[in-house]
């Protein structure tokens, strides 16, 4: 009984051990399967992440390539624009060189005319002095004749008539001398405003308008002044210079002289009333307050670049 019971216990223990071993083996298989399944899922996630990263990198590379292409196109366009701009600059430089050469030639011609005018003035001066001496001589002779006439008046009307005829002849000679002097002065004045001088003044005027259009105000002022040196009574040059000083300079008071000159040259021009109002406005303020007024009210006095004069 005790042996059987002991055998049964041993058999139960053996069975328990076998079940325990089976359970442990099955648990190991399950754990292994779980680990394998987890590894597969982790691998799939890593593959998905790698695929997403790869797709993002490809997309970024495509964007970079597109950006590079756009930059290359922009660079090519910029190079083409630079070439066009360089060509335009070369053309402008050549045009300015031609204009400068033409002005230099005109200046030489003007210098020649000025020299000729100086020689003519010297000749006129010498002639005037000669005529003055002759006039003094005539005056002296006239006085002597009058004295002789007073003495000889008693000798008869015939001798008196002869002396009066001599006196009239001398007066006629003096009048002819005065007419000659007036004619020479008119010739000098005509020379000063000859067609060549007017043409050169017009070139300076148009060059000033070119600089004004390009906002090169100091160069425009210089050219207008050169035009006025040749033709001081040029209304258009005086008017444009007044507008530049009024609108674009730090001291609009400089425009007063040229506004007044315009009214003196042509008292009835179209913008007369506006210019007169502007002269009064400039005269009532000092330079500092006027500078602020012009800066704040550049269109307030109705004078602007649309008023600029041009020559055909």
C-alpha positions as MATLAB code, in Angstrom:
seq = 'XXXXXXXXXXXXXXXXXXXXXXXXXXXXXXXXXXXXXXXXXXXXXXXXXXXXXXXXXXXXXXXXXXXXXXXXXXXXXXXXXXXXXXXXXXXXXXXXXXXXXXXXXXXXXXXXXXXXXXXXXXXXXXXXXXXXXXXXXXXXXXXXXXXXXXXXXXXXXXXXXXXXXXXXXXXXXXXXXXXXXXXXXXXXXXXXXXXXXXXXXXXXXXXXXXXXXXXXXXXXXXXXXXXXXXXXXXXXXXXXXXXXXXXXXXXXXXXXXXXXXXXXXXXXXXXXXXXXXXXXXXXXXXXXXXXXXXXXXXXXXXXXXXXXXXXX';
ca = [
       0.000    0.000    0.000;
       2.734    2.345    0.934;
       4.805    1.304   -2.094;
       1.829    1.824   -4.410;
       1.086    5.159   -2.897;
       4.694    6.126   -3.273;
       4.684    4.988   -6.890;
       1.542    6.953   -7.570;
       3.112   10.013   -6.064;
       6.216    9.557   -8.172;
       4.025    9.114  -11.260;
       2.083   12.286  -10.380;
       5.283   14.176   -9.860;
       6.652   12.922  -13.171;
       3.461   13.924  -14.944;
       3.602   17.333  -13.301;
       7.177   17.765  -14.405;
       6.305   16.782  -17.977;
       3.399   19.219  -18.041;
       5.634   21.881  -16.575;
       8.293   21.222  -19.210;
       5.633   21.347  -21.949;
       4.242   24.583  -20.620;
       7.708   26.102  -20.431;
       8.527   24.937  -23.958;
       5.213   26.300  -25.302;
       5.773   29.588  -23.474;
       9.195   29.820  -25.071;
       7.678   29.258  -28.471;
       5.039   31.920  -27.843;
       7.649   34.380  -26.620;
       9.799   33.614  -29.636;
       6.857   34.050  -31.955;
       5.980   37.372  -30.263;
       9.571   38.556  -30.633;
       9.648   37.530  -34.309;
       6.277   39.244  -34.914;
       7.493   42.402  -33.114;
      10.688   42.393  -35.177;
       8.691   42.090  -38.396;
       6.425   45.008  -37.390;
       9.444   47.112  -36.352;
      11.117   46.303  -39.656;
       7.966   47.319  -41.563;
       7.796   50.630  -39.651;
      11.464   51.276  -40.329;
      10.926   50.473  -44.016;
       7.961   52.866  -44.137;
       9.999   55.583  -42.407;
      12.924   54.986  -44.747;
      10.539   55.143  -47.724;
       9.008   58.413  -46.437;
      12.463   59.910  -45.805;
      13.595   58.787  -49.252;
      10.464   60.277  -50.873;
      11.001   63.541  -48.979;
      14.618   63.657  -50.050;
      13.613   63.015  -53.680;
      10.932   65.729  -53.473;
      13.399   68.196  -51.922;
      15.957   67.340  -54.575;
      13.345   67.950  -57.299;
      12.490   71.320  -55.682;
      16.185   72.181  -55.472;
      16.650   71.229  -59.125;
      13.648   73.365  -60.083;
      15.044   76.247  -57.992;
      18.448   75.864  -59.646;
      16.801   75.943  -63.085;
      14.868   79.110  -62.127;
      18.032   80.700  -60.760;
      19.894   79.834  -63.949;
      17.103   81.388  -66.011;
      17.095   84.504  -63.792;
      20.875   84.695  -64.109;
      20.639   84.405  -67.901;
      17.922   87.106  -67.949;
      20.056   89.348  -65.722;
      23.075   88.854  -67.989;
      20.928   89.720  -71.027;
      19.538   92.822  -69.234;
      23.068   93.870  -68.252;
      24.202   93.504  -71.862;
      21.266   95.628  -73.063;
      21.956   98.233  -70.381;
      25.651   98.304  -71.271;
      24.749   98.814  -74.939;
      22.400  101.667  -74.032;
      25.086  103.258  -71.841;
      27.578  102.985  -74.719;
      25.081  104.604  -77.089;
      24.401  107.446  -74.636;
      28.140  107.953  -74.113;
      28.721  108.153  -77.856;
      25.830  110.601  -78.230;
      27.202  112.803  -75.447;
      30.678  112.681  -76.971;
      29.242  113.835  -80.311;
      27.283  116.625  -78.604;
      30.370  117.680  -76.642;
      32.415  117.699  -79.864;
      29.741  119.799  -81.588;
      29.668  122.215  -78.644;
      33.445  122.479  -78.699;
      33.348  123.359  -82.398;
      30.589  125.919  -81.782;
      32.581  127.395  -78.878;
      35.553  127.790  -81.222;
      33.366  129.572  -83.743;
      31.968  131.795  -80.997;
      35.510  132.596  -79.830;
      36.352  133.613  -83.383;
      33.252  135.807  -83.564;
      34.029  137.368  -80.182;
      37.547  138.130  -81.394;
      36.141  139.642  -84.589;
      33.661  141.670  -82.572;
      36.490  142.931  -80.346;
      38.485  144.024  -83.384;
      35.399  145.705  -84.817;
      34.752  147.497  -81.544;
      38.356  148.698  -81.510;
      37.931  149.943  -85.085;
      34.706  151.684  -84.139;
      36.418  153.202  -81.108;
      39.253  154.497  -83.260;
      36.763  155.800  -85.804;
      34.709  157.423  -83.053;
      37.805  159.109  -81.650;
      38.719  160.324  -85.121;
      35.230  161.657  -85.638;
      35.299  163.275  -82.221;
      38.501  165.108  -83.148;
      36.920  166.177  -86.411;
      33.804  167.311  -84.538;
      35.926  169.376  -82.165;
      37.755  170.831  -85.128;
      34.437  171.571  -86.769;
      33.158  173.205  -83.585;
      36.223  175.347  -83.447;
      35.909  176.237  -87.106;
      32.213  176.896  -86.614;
      32.987  179.266  -83.790;
      35.533  180.990  -85.961;
      33.043  181.135  -88.806;
      30.405  182.596  -86.527;
      32.889  185.181  -85.356;
      33.860  185.973  -88.930;
      30.182  186.005  -89.825;
      29.499  188.554  -87.138;
      32.337  190.690  -88.452;
      31.405  190.304  -92.105;
      27.669  190.669  -91.672;
      28.030  194.265  -92.601;
      29.620  193.294  -95.918;
      26.348  192.169  -97.337;
      23.743  189.434  -97.578;
      25.708  187.543 -100.222;
      28.688  186.861  -97.974;
      26.274  185.989  -95.115;
      24.526  183.418  -97.303;
      27.871  181.863  -98.192;
      28.814  181.485  -94.553;
      25.411  179.974  -93.701;
      25.811  177.470  -96.514;
      29.223  176.481  -95.154;
      27.687  176.093  -91.696;
      24.861  173.926  -93.045;
      27.379  171.771  -94.916;
      29.365  171.235  -91.712;
      26.209  170.318  -89.804;
      25.354  167.864  -92.559;
      28.806  166.305  -92.235;
      28.362  165.970  -88.465;
      24.962  164.310  -88.979;
      26.511  161.893  -91.462;
      29.227  161.058  -88.944;
      26.606  160.420  -86.241;
      24.626  158.216  -88.640;
      27.794  156.253  -89.433;
      28.505  155.706  -85.729;
      24.886  154.570  -85.118;
      25.091  152.183  -88.062;
      28.329  150.632  -86.739;
      26.813  150.192  -83.279;
      23.784  148.475  -84.827;
      26.120  146.188  -86.758;
      27.882  145.215  -83.520;
      24.558  144.465  -81.845;
      23.464  142.423  -84.862;
      26.714  140.456  -84.650;
      26.051  139.660  -80.988;
      22.730  138.030  -81.825;
      23.791  136.418  -85.079;
      22.330  133.112  -86.194;
      25.403  131.158  -85.078;
      25.155  132.519  -81.536;
      21.439  131.743  -81.461;
      22.046  128.204  -82.720;
      24.688  127.571  -80.049;
      22.425  128.969  -77.347;
      19.680  126.644  -78.564;
      22.043  123.652  -78.293;
      22.855  124.572  -74.675;
      19.118  125.019  -74.021;
      18.189  121.589  -75.426;
      21.076  119.925  -73.593;
      19.816  121.528  -70.368;
      16.344  120.085  -71.042;
      17.963  116.664  -71.562;
      19.722  116.894  -68.185;
      16.497  118.132  -66.564;
      14.597  115.146  -67.926;
      17.253  112.845  -66.384;
      16.995  114.748  -63.051;
      20.583  116.035  -63.363;
      19.577  119.445  -62.061;
      23.026  120.974  -61.451;
      24.108  120.143  -65.027;
      20.813  121.532  -66.357;
      21.354  124.795  -64.414;
      24.856  125.145  -65.872;
      23.607  124.662  -69.448;
      20.720  127.128  -69.007;
      23.208  129.707  -67.686;
      25.483  129.135  -70.692;
      22.499  129.667  -72.995;
      21.641  132.901  -71.146;
      25.231  134.125  -71.483;
      24.739  134.046  -75.248;
      21.075  135.197  -75.340;
      20.224  136.939  -72.036;
      16.694  137.797  -73.202;
      15.732  134.181  -73.989;
      12.327  133.869  -72.270;
      12.261  130.028  -72.282;
      15.709  129.657  -70.685;
      14.864  132.218  -67.967;
      11.521  130.509  -67.301;
      12.948  126.954  -67.077;
      15.786  128.123  -64.812;
      13.260  129.818  -62.519;
      11.246  126.578  -62.274;
      14.329  124.468  -61.401;
      15.426  126.864  -58.646;
      11.856  127.090  -57.344;
      10.963  123.381  -57.339;
      14.251  121.478  -56.928;
      16.758  123.762  -55.177;
      17.268  124.258  -51.436;
      16.786  128.017  -51.853;
      13.769  128.858  -54.047;
      14.530  132.577  -53.588;
      17.051  132.172  -56.422;
      14.093  131.820  -58.804;
      12.876  135.400  -58.147;
      15.430  136.997  -60.478;
      14.406  134.778  -63.405;
      10.640  135.054  -62.765;
      10.975  138.850  -62.848;
      13.117  138.657  -65.983;
      10.337  136.629  -67.667;
       7.765  139.316  -66.820;
      10.164  141.954  -68.150;
      10.722  140.088  -71.441;
       7.071  139.093  -72.022;
       4.588  140.793  -69.669;
       1.578  138.972  -71.193;
       2.654  135.298  -71.308;
       0.134  132.547  -70.411;
       1.261  131.823  -66.805;
       1.740  135.490  -65.939;
      -0.785  135.497  -63.053;
       0.595  132.303  -61.493;
       4.161  133.634  -61.683;
       3.145  136.957  -60.138;
       1.453  135.113  -57.241;
       4.600  133.000  -56.784;
       6.822  136.099  -56.714;
       4.630  137.615  -53.989;
       4.679  134.334  -52.006;
       8.474  134.040  -52.226;
       8.937  137.689  -51.294;
       6.824  137.364  -48.115;
       8.831  134.488  -46.589;
      12.437  133.955  -45.623;
      14.573  131.194  -47.184;
      14.050  128.660  -44.354;
      10.266  128.882  -44.243;
      10.064  128.866  -48.028;
      12.166  125.710  -48.162;
       9.692  123.971  -45.852;
       6.726  125.307  -47.836;
       8.113  124.067  -51.154;
       9.008  120.696  -49.678;
       5.477  120.228  -48.320;
       3.556  121.932  -51.153;
       5.488  121.120  -54.300;
       2.298  121.537  -56.371;
       0.830  124.328  -54.267;
       1.872  127.157  -56.580;
       0.696  125.374  -59.766;
       4.170  125.501  -61.352;
       5.705  122.122  -62.172;
       7.661  120.284  -64.878;
       4.641  120.347  -67.171;
       5.311  124.092  -67.471;
       8.844  123.551  -68.845;
       9.462  125.223  -72.231;
      10.970  123.411  -75.230;
      12.428  124.607  -78.539;
      11.878  122.948  -81.920;
];
